[in-house]
Each structure stands twice: as C-alpha cells, then as structure tokens.
Amino acid sequence: MRKNVVALAVLFLCLVAGVAVWADSPVFKAVAGDKVYVCACGADCTCNTLSSKPGTCGCGSALVEGKVVSVGEGKAVIAIGDRQQEFSTVGKYACACGGGCTCNTISQKPGTCGCGAPLKQVE
C-alpha cells in the first residue's frame, strides 16, 4: 500500500512539473483552422508574435486576428485578411503566467501576453 502511495505521489509531481513546463513553452501550439492573434507589422516583422489571445507585440503594435492555414516544422502560415504570412512557431520569449496558462504566446522580442503577464526569455 505504501509503495502505491509513493508511486502516485511521484506521478503527481511529474504531472505538475510537465504542466508547468508546457505552460511556459517556447513552441506555439496550433493546428490549421485555429483563430490566432499575430503581429501585423508585415513580412519584415522582427517581433514575430503569435498568441491565442489578443494583446500587443514587442514593437507595441496591437495583435490582429488571423487564421492558421498550415503548420510545419517550426513554422506556421497565417492568413491575415487577404494575405498570408509565415511565422516561426518557436519563440525566444514565451508567456510566463504559469500552470493553467491559456495565452500560448511566443515572440522573438520581449513584451507581454494577452493576460498581461510578461514574456520571459527562453533559455
């Protein structure tokens, strides 16, 4: 019985640690058809911000709504109005709001998430 309790405790701690790591992940999780919010600076944008929630990007511009067209290795194509733009799905910065985070925000520049939490640099 004691071994089962210890095993369950270890499993629970691993699950909690896994959720914490996933919440601050530098990888943007999306599938084709998802509604997302992106920096609208254009193809030369260095912010390259992707989020599941509205907000602002590192350059201070408001994120605009887009739709995921396709997702590939490290990249996603997003439809923004009548144009499509490729974004990196691996960020240098990620939302640091912790476990239960639903922002799913990454960026190539520092800034804040849709929830208002700061983006933290990914190591």
MMTF fields as JSON, N, C-alpha, C and O atoms, coordinates in Angstrom:
{
  "mmtfVersion": "1.0.0",
  "mmtfProducer": "UNKNOWN",
  "numBonds": 491,
  "numAtoms": 492,
  "numGroups": 123,
  "numChains": 1,
  "numModels": 1,
  "chainsPerModel": [1],
  "groupsPerChain": [123],
  "chainIdList": ["A"],
  "bondAtomList": [4, 2, 8, 6, 12, 10, 16, 14, 20, 18, 24, 22, 28, 26, 32, 30, 36, 34, 40, 38, 44, 42, 48, 46, 52, 50, 56, 54, 60, 58, 64, 62, 68, 66, 72, 70, 76, 74, 80, 78, 84, 82, 88, 86, 92, 90, 96, 94, 100, 98, 104, 102, 108, 106, 112, 110, 116, 114, 120, 118, 124, 122, 128, 126, 132, 130, 136, 134, 140, 138, 144, 142, 148, 146, 152, 150, 156, 154, 160, 158, 164, 162, 168, 166, 172, 170, 176, 174, 180, 178, 184, 182, 188, 186, 192, 190, 196, 194, 200, 198, 204, 202, 208, 206, 212, 210, 216, 214, 220, 218, 224, 222, 228, 226, 232, 230, 236, 234, 240, 238, 244, 242, 248, 246, 252, 250, 256, 254, 260, 258, 264, 262, 268, 266, 272, 270, 276, 274, 280, 278, 284, 282, 288, 286, 292, 290, 296, 294, 300, 298, 304, 302, 308, 306, 312, 310, 316, 314, 320, 318, 324, 322, 328, 326, 332, 330, 336, 334, 340, 338, 344, 342, 348, 346, 352, 350, 356, 354, 360, 358, 364, 362, 368, 366, 372, 370, 376, 374, 380, 378, 384, 382, 388, 386, 392, 390, 396, 394, 400, 398, 404, 402, 408, 406, 412, 410, 416, 414, 420, 418, 424, 422, 428, 426, 432, 430, 436, 434, 440, 438, 444, 442, 448, 446, 452, 450, 456, 454, 460, 458, 464, 462, 468, 466, 472, 470, 476, 474, 480, 478, 484, 482, 488, 486],
  "bondOrderList": [1, 1, 1, 1, 1, 1, 1, 1, 1, 1, 1, 1, 1, 1, 1, 1, 1, 1, 1, 1, 1, 1, 1, 1, 1, 1, 1, 1, 1, 1, 1, 1, 1, 1, 1, 1, 1, 1, 1, 1, 1, 1, 1, 1, 1, 1, 1, 1, 1, 1, 1, 1, 1, 1, 1, 1, 1, 1, 1, 1, 1, 1, 1, 1, 1, 1, 1, 1, 1, 1, 1, 1, 1, 1, 1, 1, 1, 1, 1, 1, 1, 1, 1, 1, 1, 1, 1, 1, 1, 1, 1, 1, 1, 1, 1, 1, 1, 1, 1, 1, 1, 1, 1, 1, 1, 1, 1, 1, 1, 1, 1, 1, 1, 1, 1, 1, 1, 1, 1, 1, 1, 1],
  "groupList": [{"groupName": "MET", "atomNameList": ["N", "CA", "C", "O"], "elementList": ["N", "C", "C", "O"], "formalChargeList": [0, 0, 0, 0], "bondAtomList": [1, 0, 2, 1, 3, 2], "bondOrderList": [1, 1, 2], "singleLetterCode": "M", "chemCompType": "L-PEPTIDE LINKING"}, {"groupName": "ARG", "atomNameList": ["N", "CA", "C", "O"], "elementList": ["N", "C", "C", "O"], "formalChargeList": [0, 0, 0, 0], "bondAtomList": [1, 0, 2, 1, 3, 2], "bondOrderList": [1, 1, 2], "singleLetterCode": "R", "chemCompType": "L-PEPTIDE LINKING"}, {"groupName": "LYS", "atomNameList": ["N", "CA", "C", "O"], "elementList": ["N", "C", "C", "O"], "formalChargeList": [0, 0, 0, 0], "bondAtomList": [1, 0, 2, 1, 3, 2], "bondOrderList": [1, 1, 2], "singleLetterCode": "K", "chemCompType": "L-PEPTIDE LINKING"}, {"groupName": "ASN", "atomNameList": ["N", "CA", "C", "O"], "elementList": ["N", "C", "C", "O"], "formalChargeList": [0, 0, 0, 0], "bondAtomList": [1, 0, 2, 1, 3, 2], "bondOrderList": [1, 1, 2], "singleLetterCode": "N", "chemCompType": "L-PEPTIDE LINKING"}, {"groupName": "VAL", "atomNameList": ["N", "CA", "C", "O"], "elementList": ["N", "C", "C", "O"], "formalChargeList": [0, 0, 0, 0], "bondAtomList": [1, 0, 2, 1, 3, 2], "bondOrderList": [1, 1, 2], "singleLetterCode": "V", "chemCompType": "L-PEPTIDE LINKING"}, {"groupName": "ALA", "atomNameList": ["N", "CA", "C", "O"], "elementList": ["N", "C", "C", "O"], "formalChargeList": [0, 0, 0, 0], "bondAtomList": [1, 0, 2, 1, 3, 2], "bondOrderList": [1, 1, 2], "singleLetterCode": "A", "chemCompType": "L-PEPTIDE LINKING"}, {"groupName": "LEU", "atomNameList": ["N", "CA", "C", "O"], "elementList": ["N", "C", "C", "O"], "formalChargeList": [0, 0, 0, 0], "bondAtomList": [1, 0, 2, 1, 3, 2], "bondOrderList": [1, 1, 2], "singleLetterCode": "L", "chemCompType": "L-PEPTIDE LINKING"}, {"groupName": "PHE", "atomNameList": ["N", "CA", "C", "O"], "elementList": ["N", "C", "C", "O"], "formalChargeList": [0, 0, 0, 0], "bondAtomList": [1, 0, 2, 1, 3, 2], "bondOrderList": [1, 1, 2], "singleLetterCode": "F", "chemCompType": "L-PEPTIDE LINKING"}, {"groupName": "CYS", "atomNameList": ["N", "CA", "C", "O"], "elementList": ["N", "C", "C", "O"], "formalChargeList": [0, 0, 0, 0], "bondAtomList": [1, 0, 2, 1, 3, 2], "bondOrderList": [1, 1, 2], "singleLetterCode": "C", "chemCompType": "L-PEPTIDE LINKING"}, {"groupName": "GLY", "atomNameList": ["N", "CA", "C", "O"], "elementList": ["N", "C", "C", "O"], "formalChargeList": [0, 0, 0, 0], "bondAtomList": [1, 0, 2, 1, 3, 2], "bondOrderList": [1, 1, 2], "singleLetterCode": "G", "chemCompType": "PEPTIDE LINKING"}, {"groupName": "TRP", "atomNameList": ["N", "CA", "C", "O"], "elementList": ["N", "C", "C", "O"], "formalChargeList": [0, 0, 0, 0], "bondAtomList": [1, 0, 2, 1, 3, 2], "bondOrderList": [1, 1, 2], "singleLetterCode": "W", "chemCompType": "L-PEPTIDE LINKING"}, {"groupName": "ASP", "atomNameList": ["N", "CA", "C", "O"], "elementList": ["N", "C", "C", "O"], "formalChargeList": [0, 0, 0, 0], "bondAtomList": [1, 0, 2, 1, 3, 2], "bondOrderList": [1, 1, 2], "singleLetterCode": "D", "chemCompType": "L-PEPTIDE LINKING"}, {"groupName": "SER", "atomNameList": ["N", "CA", "C", "O"], "elementList": ["N", "C", "C", "O"], "formalChargeList": [0, 0, 0, 0], "bondAtomList": [1, 0, 2, 1, 3, 2], "bondOrderList": [1, 1, 2], "singleLetterCode": "S", "chemCompType": "L-PEPTIDE LINKING"}, {"groupName": "PRO", "atomNameList": ["N", "CA", "C", "O"], "elementList": ["N", "C", "C", "O"], "formalChargeList": [0, 0, 0, 0], "bondAtomList": [1, 0, 2, 1, 3, 2], "bondOrderList": [1, 1, 2], "singleLetterCode": "P", "chemCompType": "L-PEPTIDE LINKING"}, {"groupName": "TYR", "atomNameList": ["N", "CA", "C", "O"], "elementList": ["N", "C", "C", "O"], "formalChargeList": [0, 0, 0, 0], "bondAtomList": [1, 0, 2, 1, 3, 2], "bondOrderList": [1, 1, 2], "singleLetterCode": "Y", "chemCompType": "L-PEPTIDE LINKING"}, {"groupName": "THR", "atomNameList": ["N", "CA", "C", "O"], "elementList": ["N", "C", "C", "O"], "formalChargeList": [0, 0, 0, 0], "bondAtomList": [1, 0, 2, 1, 3, 2], "bondOrderList": [1, 1, 2], "singleLetterCode": "T", "chemCompType": "L-PEPTIDE LINKING"}, {"groupName": "GLU", "atomNameList": ["N", "CA", "C", "O"], "elementList": ["N", "C", "C", "O"], "formalChargeList": [0, 0, 0, 0], "bondAtomList": [1, 0, 2, 1, 3, 2], "bondOrderList": [1, 1, 2], "singleLetterCode": "E", "chemCompType": "L-PEPTIDE LINKING"}, {"groupName": "ILE", "atomNameList": ["N", "CA", "C", "O"], "elementList": ["N", "C", "C", "O"], "formalChargeList": [0, 0, 0, 0], "bondAtomList": [1, 0, 2, 1, 3, 2], "bondOrderList": [1, 1, 2], "singleLetterCode": "I", "chemCompType": "L-PEPTIDE LINKING"}, {"groupName": "GLN", "atomNameList": ["N", "CA", "C", "O"], "elementList": ["N", "C", "C", "O"], "formalChargeList": [0, 0, 0, 0], "bondAtomList": [1, 0, 2, 1, 3, 2], "bondOrderList": [1, 1, 2], "singleLetterCode": "Q", "chemCompType": "L-PEPTIDE LINKING"}],
  "groupTypeList": [0, 1, 2, 3, 4, 4, 5, 6, 5, 4, 6, 7, 6, 8, 6, 4, 5, 9, 4, 5, 4, 10, 5, 11, 12, 13, 4, 7, 2, 5, 4, 5, 9, 11, 2, 4, 14, 4, 8, 5, 8, 9, 5, 11, 8, 15, 8, 3, 15, 6, 12, 12, 2, 13, 9, 15, 8, 9, 8, 9, 12, 5, 6, 4, 16, 9, 2, 4, 4, 12, 4, 9, 16, 9, 2, 5, 4, 17, 5, 17, 9, 11, 1, 18, 18, 16, 7, 12, 15, 4, 9, 2, 14, 5, 8, 5, 8, 9, 9, 9, 8, 15, 8, 3, 15, 17, 12, 18, 2, 13, 9, 15, 8, 9, 8, 9, 5, 13, 6, 2, 18, 4, 16],
  "groupIdList": [1, 2, 3, 4, 5, 6, 7, 8, 9, 10, 11, 12, 13, 14, 15, 16, 17, 18, 19, 20, 21, 22, 23, 24, 25, 26, 27, 28, 29, 30, 31, 32, 33, 34, 35, 36, 37, 38, 39, 40, 41, 42, 43, 44, 45, 46, 47, 48, 49, 50, 51, 52, 53, 54, 55, 56, 57, 58, 59, 60, 61, 62, 63, 64, 65, 66, 67, 68, 69, 70, 71, 72, 73, 74, 75, 76, 77, 78, 79, 80, 81, 82, 83, 84, 85, 86, 87, 88, 89, 90, 91, 92, 93, 94, 95, 96, 97, 98, 99, 100, 101, 102, 103, 104, 105, 106, 107, 108, 109, 110, 111, 112, 113, 114, 115, 116, 117, 118, 119, 120, 121, 122, 123],
  "secStructList": [7, 2, 2, 2, 2, 2, 2, 2, 2, 2, 2, 2, 2, 2, 2, 2, 2, 2, 2, 2, 2, 2, 2, 6, 7, 1, 5, 7, 7, 7, 7, 6, 6, 7, 3, 3, 3, 3, 3, 7, 1, 7, 6, 6, 7, 1, 7, 7, 7, 3, 3, 1, 1, 7, 7, 5, 7, 6, 6, 1, 7, 5, 3, 3, 3, 3, 3, 3, 3, 3, 3, 3, 6, 6, 3, 3, 3, 3, 3, 3, 6, 6, 3, 3, 3, 3, 3, 3, 1, 5, 7, 1, 3, 3, 3, 7, 7, 7, 6, 6, 7, 7, 7, 7, 7, 3, 3, 1, 1, 7, 7, 5, 7, 6, 6, 1, 7, 5, 3, 3, 3, 7, 7],
  "xCoordList": [0.823, 0.0, 0.867, 0.6, 1.908, 2.784, 3.483, 3.668, 3.868, 4.526, 3.579, 4.009, 2.301, 1.322, 1.166, 1.049, 1.164, 1.041, 2.258, 2.126, 3.434, 4.671, 4.665, 5.016, 4.268, 4.221, 3.234, 3.527, 2.076, 1.093, 1.62, 1.385, 2.327, 2.892, 3.925, 3.946, 4.773, 5.794, 5.126, 5.531, 4.111, 3.379, 2.736, 2.788, 2.139, 1.51, 2.541, 2.284, 3.698, 4.747, 5.246, 5.507, 5.377, 5.797, 4.751, 5.093, 3.481, 2.401, 2.407, 2.279, 2.555, 2.595, 3.786, 3.65, 4.947, 6.14, 5.935, 6.348, 5.301, 5.039, 4.12, 4.354, 3.077, 2.158, 2.892, 2.69, 3.739, 4.485, 5.418, 5.529, 6.084, 6.987, 6.199, 6.605, 5.064, 4.254, 3.72, 3.653, 3.333, 2.732, 3.705, 3.29, 4.998, 6.0, 6.79, 7.955, 6.164, 6.833, 7.129, 6.302, 8.312, 8.64, 8.039, 8.271, 7.274, 6.676, 5.192, 4.449, 4.772, 3.369, 2.596, 2.954, 1.55, 0.756, -0.493, -1.33, -0.616, -1.775, -1.958, -1.036, -3.154, -3.459, -4.193, -4.756, -4.183, -4.875, -6.327, -7.018, -6.773, -8.137, -8.263, -9.284, -7.24, -7.29, -7.311, -6.654, -8.068, -8.027, -6.868, -6.753, -6.006, -4.849, -4.722, -5.417, -3.833, -3.539, -2.054, -1.212, -1.745, -0.372, 0.012, -0.841, 1.318, 1.824, 1.568, 1.824, 1.064, 0.697, 1.697, 1.343, 2.933, 3.954, 4.306, 4.89, 3.954, 4.246, 5.347, 5.842, 5.722, 6.69, 8.061, 8.811, 8.403, 9.705, 9.675, 10.649, 8.586, 8.409, 9.488, 9.752, 10.097, 11.079, 10.49, 11.149, 9.257, 8.58, 8.137, 8.367, 7.479, 7.007, 6.193, 6.384, 5.287, 4.49, 3.273, 2.567, 3.037, 1.863, 1.205, 1.895, -0.12, -0.83, -2.23, -2.824, -2.73, -4.11, -5.073, -6.289, -4.528, -5.346, -4.916, -3.76, -5.828, -5.454, -4.462, -4.379, -3.729, -2.758, -1.905, -2.348, -0.677, 0.275, 1.56, 1.882, 2.286, 3.559, 4.711, 4.51, 5.913, 7.094, 7.352, 7.995, 6.867, 7.072, 5.991, 6.043, 5.004, 3.945, 2.69, 1.699, 2.711, 1.536, 0.508, 0.865, -0.755, -1.812, -1.747, -1.501, -1.969, -2.061, -3.381, -4.393, -3.362, -4.574, -4.98, -4.154, -6.265, -6.779, -6.369, -6.395, -5.992, -5.65, -6.142, -6.689, -5.945, -6.37, -5.209, -4.585, -4.924, -3.832, -4.216, -5.239, -3.379, -3.586, -2.899, -3.48, -1.647, -0.902, 0.181, 0.626, 0.591, 1.655, 2.667, 2.312, 3.936, 5.015, 6.087, 5.887, 7.206, 8.326, 8.842, 9.531, 8.508, 8.995, 8.344, 8.759, 7.342, 6.702, 5.189, 4.684, 4.488, 3.045, 2.721, 3.289, 1.819, 1.329, -0.001, -0.911, -0.1, -1.284, -1.919, -1.238, -3.242, -3.996, -4.405, -5.055, -4.007, -4.339, -5.062, -4.439, -6.367, -7.133, -6.994, -7.287, -6.541, -6.42, -4.997, -4.708, -4.118, -2.739, -2.362, -3.035, -1.278, -0.761, 0.673, 1.424, 1.033, 2.379, 2.89, 2.139, 4.167, 4.781, 5.349, 5.998, 5.099, 5.602, 6.373, 6.033, 7.411, 8.122, 7.242, 6.613, 7.192, 6.402, 7.269, 6.796, 8.535, 9.44, 9.903, 10.527, 9.598, 9.909, 11.144, 11.557, 11.731, 12.817, 12.241, 12.932, 10.952, 10.234, 8.9, 8.295, 8.447, 7.165, 6.443, 7.067, 5.127, 4.315, 4.735, 4.95, 4.847, 5.301, 4.196, 4.469, 2.943, 1.851, 1.669, 0.808, 2.467, 2.495, 1.452, 0.822, 1.28, 0.355, -1.05, -1.51, -1.714, -3.066, -3.095, -4.173, -1.953, -1.858, -2.581, -2.39, -3.404, -4.104, -3.694, -4.267, -2.702, -2.261, -1.562, -1.774, -0.712, 0.02, 0.707, 0.617, 1.397, 2.052, 3.546, 4.202, 4.085, 5.527, 5.882, 5.036, 7.149, 7.62, 9.127, 9.8, 9.643, 11.083, 11.637, 12.851, 10.738, 11.112, 10.37, 9.306, 10.919, 10.213, 8.92, 8.756, 8.018, 6.735, 5.83, 6.306, 4.519, 3.562, 2.603, 2.411, 2.011, 0.997, -0.351, -0.511, -1.316, -2.68, -3.233, -4.126, -2.709, -3.167, -2.49, -2.847, -1.52, -0.811, 0.484, 1.252, 0.746, 1.995, 3.153, 2.966, 4.329, 5.476, 5.902, 5.756, 6.428, 7.053, 8.425, 9.115, 8.81, 10.148, 11.03, 10.57, 12.309, 13.253, 13.401, 13.544, 13.365, 13.504, 14.978, 15.726, 15.383, 16.808, 17.135, 18.292],
  "yCoordList": [-1.197, 0.0, 1.26, 2.212, 1.247, 2.408, 2.678, 3.831, 1.606, 1.764, 2.418, 3.228, 2.077, 2.686, 4.177, 4.971, 4.556, 5.974, 6.745, 7.841, 6.182, 6.835, 6.947, 7.991, 5.88, 5.906, 6.953, 7.668, 7.057, 8.069, 9.478, 10.383, 9.671, 10.991, 11.394, 12.541, 10.462, 10.745, 11.053, 11.984, 10.282, 10.524, 11.91, 12.624, 12.28, 13.592, 14.713, 15.688, 14.583, 15.607, 15.727, 16.831, 14.609, 14.648, 15.35, 16.121, 15.084, 15.724, 17.229, 17.999, 17.653, 19.087, 19.749, 20.835, 19.11, 19.666, 19.744, 20.716, 18.729, 18.736, 19.856, 20.49, 20.129, 21.231, 22.551, 23.427, 22.721, 23.972, 24.203, 25.328, 23.165, 23.307, 23.632, 24.495, 22.944, 23.185, 24.608, 25.224, 25.146, 26.476, 27.551, 28.56, 27.359, 28.347, 27.901, 28.264, 27.131, 26.549, 27.595, 28.47, 27.509, 28.42, 27.99, 28.648, 26.905, 26.395, 26.753, 26.425, 27.43, 27.805, 26.589, 25.981, 26.241, 25.068, 25.493, 26.224, 25.039, 25.392, 24.341, 23.597, 24.3, 23.436, 24.268, 25.319, 23.797, 24.507, 24.753, 23.861, 25.985, 26.376, 27.147, 27.793, 27.092, 27.823, 29.326, 29.837, 30.034, 31.501, 31.882, 31.368, 32.785, 33.231, 34.744, 35.385, 35.297, 36.725, 36.878, 36.228, 37.752, 37.895, 39.361, 40.244, 39.593, 40.938, 41.254, 40.429, 42.447, 42.818, 43.771, 44.536, 43.726, 44.612, 44.263, 45.081, 43.049, 42.646, 41.612, 41.136, 41.273, 40.208, 40.509, 39.584, 41.795, 42.16, 42.27, 42.719, 41.871, 41.965, 41.165, 40.011, 41.779, 41.071, 40.613, 39.887, 41.023, 40.572, 39.133, 38.287, 38.875, 37.535, 36.945, 35.785, 37.736, 37.316, 36.518, 36.903, 35.403, 34.551, 34.374, 34.162, 34.457, 34.304, 33.731, 33.883, 33.081, 32.601, 33.657, 33.486, 34.76, 35.844, 37.178, 37.329, 38.153, 39.481, 40.143, 39.775, 41.105, 41.834, 42.724, 43.18, 42.968, 43.761, 42.966, 42.089, 43.287, 42.604, 43.448, 44.557, 42.91, 43.57, 44.948, 45.772, 45.219, 46.527, 47.524, 48.702, 47.032, 47.912, 47.931, 48.555, 47.264, 47.202, 46.228, 45.238, 46.515, 45.597, 44.331, 44.392, 43.179, 41.928, 41.916, 42.423, 41.34, 41.254, 39.79, 38.885, 39.582, 38.229, 37.63, 38.298, 36.369, 35.627, 34.204, 33.811, 33.437, 32.041, 31.187, 31.498, 30.106, 29.213, 28.469, 27.786, 28.613, 27.925, 26.563, 25.548, 26.558, 25.304, 25.434, 26.533, 24.286, 24.24, 23.211, 22.084, 23.608, 22.702, 22.725, 23.281, 22.132, 22.067, 23.474, 24.083, 23.982, 25.282, 26.49, 27.618, 26.291, 27.402, 27.211, 26.091, 28.317, 28.287, 29.375, 30.467, 29.082, 30.074, 30.57, 29.785, 31.907, 32.533, 33.44, 34.247, 33.298, 34.197, 35.408, 35.281, 36.589, 37.855, 38.694, 39.248, 38.779, 39.471, 38.741, 37.549, 39.46, 38.847, 38.39, 38.041, 38.389, 37.942, 36.814, 36.586, 36.116, 35.061, 35.401, 35.965, 35.044, 35.332, 34.145, 33.522, 33.837, 32.742, 33.272, 34.318, 32.546, 32.891, 31.71, 30.556, 31.997, 30.956, 30.5, 31.326, 29.195, 28.677, 28.388, 27.816, 28.787, 28.651, 30.049, 30.742, 30.462, 31.818, 31.924, 30.958, 33.12, 33.43, 33.845, 33.822, 34.226, 34.638, 33.901, 33.655, 33.549, 32.849, 33.406, 33.949, 33.267, 33.748, 33.036, 31.824, 33.794, 33.252, 33.282, 33.481, 33.086, 33.144, 31.84, 31.757, 30.811, 29.597, 28.562, 28.645, 27.579, 26.472, 26.968, 27.94, 26.306, 26.699, 27.843, 28.344, 28.264, 29.369, 29.011, 27.926, 29.92, 29.686, 30.701, 30.727, 31.535, 32.563, 31.964, 32.398, 30.944, 30.312, 31.387, 31.371, 32.327, 33.436, 33.207, 32.866, 33.4, 33.391, 34.622, 35.19, 35.031, 36.188, 36.101, 35.364, 36.852, 36.959, 38.157, 38.348, 38.964, 40.15, 40.127, 39.518, 40.786, 40.855, 41.648, 42.445, 41.428, 42.12, 41.51, 41.007, 41.547, 40.957, 40.026, 40.13, 39.116, 38.19, 38.884, 39.999, 38.206, 38.699, 38.816, 39.627, 38.008, 38.051, 39.168, 39.42, 39.834, 40.919, 40.495, 41.35, 39.186, 38.7, 39.004, 39.041, 39.218, 39.468, 38.192, 37.08, 38.391, 37.259, 37.069, 38.038, 35.812, 35.573, 34.961, 34.224, 35.288, 34.765, 33.266, 32.796, 32.528, 31.074, 30.744, 31.303, 29.857, 29.508, 28.321, 27.904],
  "zCoordList": [0.0, 0.0, 0.0, -0.733, 0.834, 0.935, -0.403, -0.792, -1.1, -2.402, -3.404, -4.225, -3.342, -4.248, -3.979, -4.912, -2.709, -2.347, -2.832, -3.377, -2.636, -3.094, -4.623, -5.173, -5.298, -6.762, -7.256, -8.214, -6.625, -7.013, -6.753, -7.553, -5.648, -5.336, -6.379, -6.823, -6.767, -7.789, -9.121, -9.817, -9.48, -10.73, -10.73, -11.731, -9.615, -9.488, -9.651, -10.357, -9.007, -9.127, -10.564, -11.041, -11.245, -12.654, -13.513, -14.41, -13.239, -13.983, -13.759, -14.711, -12.508, -12.19, -12.871, -13.436, -12.824, -13.472, -14.982, -15.615, -15.559, -17.003, -17.407, -18.435, -16.638, -16.93, -16.828, -17.669, -15.821, -15.656, -16.835, -17.322, -17.296, -18.443, -19.701, -20.479, -19.913, -21.109, -21.13, -22.193, -19.96, -19.902, -20.339, -20.91, -20.081, -20.44, -21.672, -21.834, -22.517, -23.666, -24.733, -24.992, -25.358, -26.446, -27.78, -28.794, -27.801, -29.029, -29.052, -28.127, -30.118, -30.276, -30.761, -31.769, -30.05, -30.382, -31.146, -30.617, -32.379, -33.21, -34.291, -34.629, -34.817, -35.956, -37.002, -36.692, -38.224, -39.304, -38.918, -38.427, -39.151, -38.828, -37.523, -37.29, -36.662, -35.389, -35.608, -36.515, -34.774, -34.747, -33.836, -32.723, -34.309, -33.542, -33.652, -34.44, -32.858, -32.913, -33.207, -32.586, -34.166, -34.646, -34.771, -34.86, -34.775, -35.026, -36.501, -37.377, -36.757, -38.127, -38.769, -39.666, -38.316, -38.879, -40.315, -41.025, -40.754, -42.126, -42.194, -41.173, -43.416, -43.656, -43.058, -42.746, -42.893, -42.337, -40.809, -40.206, -40.191, -38.736, -38.007, -38.345, -37.022, -36.208, -34.88, -34.135, -34.568, -33.342, -33.497, -32.633, -34.655, -34.982, -33.833, -33.47, -33.258, -32.106, -32.546, -33.478, -31.865, -32.053, -30.694, -29.697, -30.64, -29.378, -29.597, -30.665, -28.575, -28.608, -28.104, -28.189, -27.575, -27.029, -27.625, -28.019, -27.699, -28.182, -27.219, -26.048, -27.723, -26.907, -27.788, -28.842, -27.351, -28.133, -28.311, -27.51, -29.373, -29.602, -29.072, -28.578, -29.182, -28.654, -29.226, -28.576, -30.428, -31.042, -30.608, -30.961, -29.833, -29.346, -30.198, -29.818, -31.336, -32.206, -31.636, -30.997, -31.869, -31.443, -32.285, -33.49, -31.647, -32.389, -33.15, -32.665, -34.335, -35.154, -35.283, -35.165, -35.526, -35.656, -36.996, -38.03, -36.953, -38.15, -38.026, -36.996, -39.078, -39.073, -39.567, -40.582, -38.841, -39.211, -40.484, -40.538, -41.506, -42.78, -42.741, -43.127, -42.267, -42.171, -41.111, -40.781, -40.588, -39.585, -40.044, -40.389, -40.045, -40.425, -39.356, -38.276, -39.652, -38.724, -38.411, -39.23, -37.229, -36.783, -37.431, -37.168, -38.266, -38.99, -39.041, -38.972, -39.162, -39.405, -40.412, -40.359, -41.32, -42.277, -41.737, -41.469, -41.579, -41.007, -42.054, -42.687, -42.229, -43.106, -42.275, -41.238, -42.756, -42.097, -43.145, -44.051, -43.012, -44.048, -45.37, -45.46, -46.408, -47.733, -48.055, -49.199, -47.074, -47.328, -46.37, -45.365, -46.7, -45.837, -45.47, -46.267, -44.247, -43.767, -42.967, -42.215, -43.131, -42.391, -41.076, -41.046, -40.002, -38.673, -38.107, -38.371, -37.329, -36.597, -35.442, -34.781, -35.192, -34.077, -32.853, -31.871, -32.918, -31.783, -31.404, -32.208, -30.182, -29.766, -28.897, -28.256, -28.884, -27.959, -26.606, -25.588, -26.616, -25.405, -25.376, -26.419, -24.168, -24.001, -22.785, -21.873, -22.781, -21.665, -20.386, -20.378, -19.315, -18.034, -16.99, -15.807, -17.417, -16.444, -15.683, -14.806, -16.001, -15.203, -15.58, -16.635, -14.696, -14.918, -15.2, -14.6, -16.102, -16.476, -17.473, -17.795, -17.967, -18.919, -20.209, -20.758, -20.682, -21.948, -23.015, -24.104, -22.7, -23.648, -24.859, -25.992, -24.603, -25.687, -26.536, -27.764, -25.864, -26.562, -26.664, -25.68, -27.878, -28.102, -28.915, -29.605, -28.827, -29.582, -29.748, -29.028, -30.691, -30.877, -30.107, -30.036, -29.527, -28.745, -27.416, -27.317, -26.387, -25.107, -25.232, -26.156, -24.31, -24.307, -23.263, -22.245, -23.505, -22.575, -23.316, -24.527, -22.548, -23.076, -23.118, -22.621, -23.721, -23.704, -22.294, -22.047, -21.353, -19.967, -19.176, -18.025, -19.788, -19.12, -18.447, -18.006, -18.356, -17.76, -18.714, -19.93, -18.166, -19.05, -19.782, -19.275, -20.976, -21.675, -21.044, -20.727, -20.865, -20.306, -21.379, -22.252, -21.287, -22.262, -22.05, -20.921, -23.141, -23.098, -23.146, -23.948, -22.305, -22.244, -23.078, -23.131]
}
